[in-house]
């Protein structure tokens, strides 16, 4: 795993021994970052001060996306090909539950309003809701128009879920209150990770085919405002809410790994 300083604009270090990282989740209140290592099917804990690996836990068959439920001190990990959700207690860094979901598992997100975990089950075209207190599935929402619903973003204040579908290259907007799909948009082929800028109310959808699609969202509507080519295999995006810059790690840009940084075209101050 590569650590990049966004202020100094340079690589700080490389953390070895984490095979095929697919998901990374920083938890500032714990001083830890977690990585899903699909090469060894582990969840790896990293100390943010020393930047050293401190623990490893079983992650299932193919650990991918992760979310953290702070009230119960649990990390939830998508086991994409194991058809389950792996639950890790961050106090002991041990697996404490495995929740069967009945299909290939997409990304996992925490909703701070309901304090529940939401998970895409992409082969069932459903969004699953889990109660972290009991680690039980409490609801399944069908997603009309979804094919391979993998990417997931929860916007808690607007009570929306944004769902990226790999197989038909769509972004679905789900009303979390009504549990209904309210809009569908075209995005780049093979969309994966989504990110949100709360200051600008922008939703970024990264696609492995190269472009990022940008949407503006408010309480009344969602609209597509841009589609920008950022590079091959641009399936990961992270946003800095202070600078509003978006970061895209690219594994092969002219034969080299690269981090592409995109700044939105904002109006200048008067």
Rosetta blueprint (number, residue, H / E / L):
1 X L
2 X E
3 X E
4 X E
5 X E
6 X L
7 X L
8 X L
9 X L
10 X E
11 X E
12 X E
13 X E
14 X E
15 X L
16 X L
17 X L
18 X L
19 X L
20 X L
21 X E
22 X E
23 X E
24 X E
25 X E
26 X E
27 X E
28 X H
29 X H
30 X H
31 X L
32 X E
33 X E
34 X E
35 X E
36 X E
37 X E
38 X L
39 X L
40 X L
41 X L
42 X E
43 X E
44 X E
45 X E
46 X E
47 X E
48 X L
49 X L
50 X L
51 X L
52 X L
53 X E
54 X E
55 X E
56 X E
57 X E
58 X E
59 X L
60 X L
61 X L
62 X L
63 X E
64 X E
65 X E
66 X E
67 X E
68 X E
69 X E
70 X H
71 X H
72 X H
73 X L
74 X E
75 X E
76 X E
77 X E
78 X E
79 X E
80 X L
81 X L
82 X L
83 X L
84 X E
85 X E
86 X E
87 X E
88 X E
89 X E
90 X L
91 X L
92 X L
93 X L
94 X E
95 X E
96 X E
97 X E
98 X E
99 X E
100 X E
101 X L
102 X L
103 X L
104 X L
105 X E
106 X E
107 X E
108 X E
109 X E
110 X E
111 X E
112 X L
113 X L
114 X L
115 X L
116 X E
117 X E
118 X E
119 X E
120 X E
121 X E
122 X L
123 X L
124 X L
125 X L
126 X E
127 X E
128 X E
129 X E
130 X E
131 X E
132 X L
133 X L
134 X L
135 X L
136 X E
137 X E
138 X E
139 X E
140 X E
141 X E
142 X E
143 X L
144 X L
145 X L
146 X L
147 X L
148 X L
149 X E
150 X E
151 X E
152 X E
153 X E
154 X E
155 X E
156 X L
157 X L
158 X L
159 X L
160 X E
161 X E
162 X E
163 X E
164 X E
165 X E
166 X L
167 X L
168 X L
169 X L
170 X E
171 X E
172 X E
173 X E
174 X E
175 X E
176 X L
177 X L
178 X L
179 X L
180 X E
181 X E
182 X E
183 X E
184 X E
185 X E
186 X E
187 X L
188 X L
189 X L
190 X L
191 X E
192 X E
193 X E
194 X E
195 X E
196 X E
197 X E
198 X L
199 X L
200 X L
201 X L
202 X E
203 X E
204 X E
205 X E
206 X E
207 X E
208 X L
209 X L
210 X L
211 X E
212 X E
213 X E
214 X E
215 X E
216 X E
217 X E
218 X L
219 X L
220 X L
221 X L
222 X E
223 X E
224 X E
225 X E
226 X E
227 X E
228 X E
229 X E
230 X L
231 X L
232 X L
233 X L
234 X L
235 X L
236 X L
237 X L
238 X E
239 X E
240 X L
241 X L
242 X L
243 X L
244 X L
245 X E
246 X E
247 X E
248 X E
249 X E
250 X E
251 X E
252 X E
253 X E
254 X L
255 X L
256 X E
257 X E
258 X E
259 X E
260 X E
261 X E
262 X E
263 X E
264 X L
265 X L
266 X L
267 X L
268 X L
269 X L
270 X L
